[in-house]
Amino acid sequence: MSVNRKTFFALWVMCIVGSLSVLPYVMHLDLFPPEVSRLNIVILTVVQSSILFGVVCWLSSVIVPRTDLAPFPPDKKCKGLFYPGMVSGALAGVLIVLLDRTVFQSSSLSGEHPPFWAGALASIYGAVNEEVLLRLFLFSLVYFLLRKFFRSKSRQVFLWITNVFVAFIFGLGHLPAALKLADPTAFEISRVLILNGIPGIVFGRLYWTNGFWTAMAAHFTADLIIHVLFALV
């Protein structure tokens, strides 16, 4: 399939904005060294995100056309793109909150949360940056490699293998920050992997069936429920 390079350029710009939007959330959790000034953090964030997501968006624009994935379907209207994502994201978000308040209620990560406005801003990062990195790039790359080197399996098998693998990577990606706030016990690690793996599978499924914008809408909705409503209740 052909791709519009302007779309990937726009996503690159959105990723830079998304990287800045998560800073208040991270600062509230004191994850940055105290000796580093906020101005330096902002400058470093802009530089790092520009390079990282510039490369990621460029590689995605090269990989996606070599697959049978259609992350940007041209014939779907906004309602068909965003409504399924919002509904799926809302259900995933509620499930995560319920699990966090029941199965994982004794976790030290279930305590204080950043202000709701910081959570709302951080939701932009989740919806844009994480979806670009994990779905548009990594999902497409892993699926491309599986189809290239293992031609005997069906398309659905490759898609589900890719989806579970990327969802697991999504969970692993949240471990470094989580383990700065909690002891690295099996319970805490399981919490991070499960509570991130479940929505990761949902977002991946939406990515290959409805497209990137639907997965992004689902991620944004789920994060709003977790980081905004959860912080207010």
N, C-alpha and C positions, 0 to 999 in steps of 0.2 A: 504494500500500500504506500501511497505517497503521503508526505507530511508537509505541513505548513511551517517553515522555519520561524515565522513570526510568532507562532504559538509558543515554541520553545524559548524564544528570546523573552517573551512576556513572562513565561514561567520563571526564567532566570531572575528577572527583576523582582517578581513576586517573592522569590526565595530570599533575596537580600532583605526585603521588607520583613518577611517572616522571621528571619534570624534576629532582627532588631526587636520584633514584637515579643519575643520570648524572654528578653533580658530582665524586665521587672520581676517575672516569676522566678527566674534563676537567682536574681539578687536577693529576693526575699528569703530564699532557702539557704543563703550564704554559701553558695557553691563556688564562688570566685575567691581567690586569695585576697585577704583584706588589704594587702599592700598595693594592689593594682587599682589605679584610679578609674572612676566610671568613664571618663573620657577615653582613656586607653582601651577600656573594654569595648566601647562602641566602635572605635577605630579598628581594633583587631577583629571584631565581629564582621564589620563591613568587608575588610580585606579577605578574611578567611572564607566567608560565605560567597563572595564574588568569584574567588578561584574555584572552590569546591563545587558549587552549583553551576558555575559556568562549564566546567568539565562534564559534570553529570548530565546537564541538559544537552550538551553537544553529543555526548555518547548516546544518549537516549534517542536523539534525532537520527543517529546512524543505525541503531539497533532495531528500533520499532518497525521501520519499513521492511526489514528482513524477516519479519514474523507475520503471522496471520491475525495478530491482535489489532483491534481498532479502538485505541484509547480516545480518539476524538471523532466520533461518528458524526458525519455532516448532516444527516437527515433527521436528527432527533431535536425536538423542541425543548425549551428550557424546562418545562414541566416534566417531560419524560426523563430528563437528565437528573434533575435535582430532587424531585419528590421521592423516588425510590431510595435515594441516598439519605434523605432526612428521616424517613420512616425507619430504615434499617439502622441508621446511626443512633436514633432515639432509643430503639429497643436494645441495642448493644450497650449504650450508656447506662440505661436503667439496670440491666443485668450486672454490669460491672459494679455499680454502686451497691446493689443488693448483696453481691458476693463479698464485697469489701466490708459491709456492715454485719455480715453473718459469719461466713466461713473464715474470713481473715480479719475479724474485728479486734483480735488481740495483737495484730501487727503494730509495730512502732511507726509504720508509715501511714497508719490510718488516723493519725492525730491531727495536729494543726495543719491548715491549708493556707496558701497565700490568699490575699484579698481577691474577691470575685472579679474585679476589673483586670487584675494581673492574669487570672485564669482565662478571661475572655481574650486577652491579647495573645496569650500562649496558645490558644486554640487555633490561631492563624498559622502559627509555626507547624502545629501538628497536621493541619489540613493541607497546607501547601508543601512545606519542606519535606516532611516525612513521607508524604504520598509521592512526591517527585522522586525522592531517593529510593524508596522501597518498592513502590508499584511501577511507576513509569520506567525507572532504570533497572533496579535489581530483578523485579518480577520478569520484565521483558528479556533481560539478559539470561537469566536462568532458564526460562522457557525456550529461548532461542538455542541455547547450548544443548538442552535435552533433546529437542527436535532434530538437531544437527547430528548428534552422536548416537542417539538411540531411536532409530526410525521404526522399530517394530511395534511400539506401543501406540495406543490410541491417543487422540488429542486430549480427551478428558482426563486420562491418566496423567499425562504430562502437566496439565493445568493444575490438577489437585496436588501433585507432588511439589510443584513450584509454589503453590499457595501455602501449603503447610510449612515448607522450608523458609519462605520469606516471613511468614508470621512468627516463626521461631526466632529468626534474626531480629525481627521487630521487638520481641520480648527481651532478647539479649542486649539490644541497644539501650534499653532503659535500666539495665543493671548497674552500670558505673555510678550514675547519679543516685540511684536508690540506695546503694551500699555505702554511700557517704553519709546517709542519714539513718541507716539501720545496720545491725550486725549481720554478717554474711552467713546466716543460718539457712538450712534447707527450707524452712518454713517461709522466710522472707524471699528467698530466691524463687520458690514455687509461686508465691503470690505475684511477683513481678511477671514471671513468664506466663502464668495463666490469665491474669487480668489484662495483659497486652496481647497475648496470643489469640484470645477469643475475638476481639475486634479486628485483629490483623487478618484473620481468616475471612471475616465478613467483608472487609474492605477489598481484599484480593478477589473474592468472588464477584463483587460489584465491578471491579476494574475490568475483568475479562468479559463480563456479560453486558454491562451498560456503558463502560468507559471511564476515563480518568475523572471527569467532572463529578460523576456520581459517587465514586469512591472518596473524592475530596469533600463533597457535601456530607457524606456519612461520617467521615472522620471529624469534621468541624462540629457537627451536631452532637456526636458522642462526647467530644471534649467539652462542649458547652455544658452538657448535663453533668459531667464529672467535675469540672473545674470551676463552674459558675454556680449551678444549682446546688451541687454538693457542698460548696463553700458557704452558701446562704442558709442551708437547712441545719 
